[in-house]
Every structure is written in structure tokens, then in C-alpha cells.
Amino acid sequence: MPAKNDSSGSGQESPQLPALGALMVDTSHGARVGEFRGTAGPYWSLRPVRGGAEWEAEPAHVRPADPIERLGAEIARANRRSRGELL
């Protein structure tokens, strides 16, 4: 289902909820890539692909990761695992 226009007159669209585990980019945090973990009130919870604490992002500042961003995140995760680091 495509995103619907916000009826409040703000001109912003309501983003569609991504699938759990989808790789997303938070543009308000310097294009940080995270795995979609769910919602927390009006925010989306994202977890860094290479491990670490989840963070909350405004859905308006989140977009799906493009193929290059997904590849970079997966390589970073594989590198951390190869060094035995905790994810």
C-alpha cells in the first residue's frame, strides 16, 4: 500500500512501516544504517547492523538502504564477527 498524504495540511507523507529486519538509513544521524526493529510510540527503532544499542528515529528521516549501503553494512558486520566482536 503506498504512503498516504497527511491530512493535517503539513504536506508530509506518512511513511509505510518497513518489514522487521529491513535495512534502513536514518538521514538525521549522518546516513546511519540500521535494521528496523519495530516502533516505539511515534518513532521507529533501528539497531546498527554491526551491533550496538538501538536508537529511535523519526520516520520522516528514514528511508530504505540502497544496495551499496546494504553491502557496506553487511561487510562491516562480517568484519566484526571475523574479529570475534560482540554484535
C-alpha positions in Angstrom: 0.0 0.0 0.0 1.6 3.4 -1.0 2.1 6.0 1.6 -0.8 8.4 2.1 -0.7 12.1 2.3 -1.0 13.6 5.7 -4.4 15.3 6.0 -3.1 17.8 8.5 -2.0 20.1 5.8 1.7 19.8 6.6 2.3 18.3 3.1 4.3 15.4 4.6 3.6 11.8 3.7 3.1 9.1 6.3 5.9 6.6 5.6 4.9 3.0 5.2 6.1 0.7 8.0 9.0 -1.5 6.8 9.3 -5.2 7.4 11.1 -6.3 10.5 14.8 -6.6 9.8 14.8 -4.3 6.8 17.9 -2.2 6.4 17.1 1.5 6.7 19.1 4.7 6.6 18.5 7.4 9.3 19.3 10.6 7.4 19.1 12.7 10.7 22.1 10.7 12.0 24.6 11.2 9.1 23.1 8.4 6.9 23.5 5.8 9.7 22.3 2.3 8.5 20.2 0.2 10.9 18.0 -2.8 11.0 14.3 -2.0 11.5 13.3 -3.5 14.9 9.8 -2.0 15.4 8.0 1.1 16.7 8.3 3.0 19.9 5.4 5.4 20.0 5.8 7.7 17.0 9.4 6.6 16.4 11.0 3.7 14.6 13.6 1.6 16.5 16.7 0.9 14.5 19.7 -1.2 15.5 23.1 -0.8 14.0 23.9 -3.7 11.6 27.3 -4.2 13.0 26.0 -4.3 16.6 25.3 -1.9 19.3 22.4 -0.2 21.0 19.2 0.6 19.2 18.2 4.1 18.6 14.9 5.8 17.8 14.4 7.8 14.6 11.6 9.9 13.2 10.0 8.0 10.3 10.2 11.1 8.1 14.0 10.9 8.3 14.3 7.2 7.5 14.5 5.6 4.0 15.3 2.2 2.7 19.0 1.5 2.3 20.2 1.3 -1.3 22.3 -1.7 -2.5 25.7 0.0 -1.8 24.6 1.0 1.7 23.3 -2.6 2.4 26.6 -4.1 1.1 28.7 -1.8 3.3 26.7 -2.6 6.4 26.9 -6.3 5.8 30.6 -6.2 5.2 31.1 -4.2 8.5 29.1 -6.9 10.3 31.1 -9.7 8.8 34.3 -8.0 9.7 33.2 -7.6 13.4 32.3 -11.2 13.5 35.6 -12.3 12.0 37.4 -10.4 14.8 35.2 -12.1 17.4 33.5 -8.9 18.5 30.1 -9.0 20.0 27.2 -7.8 17.9 
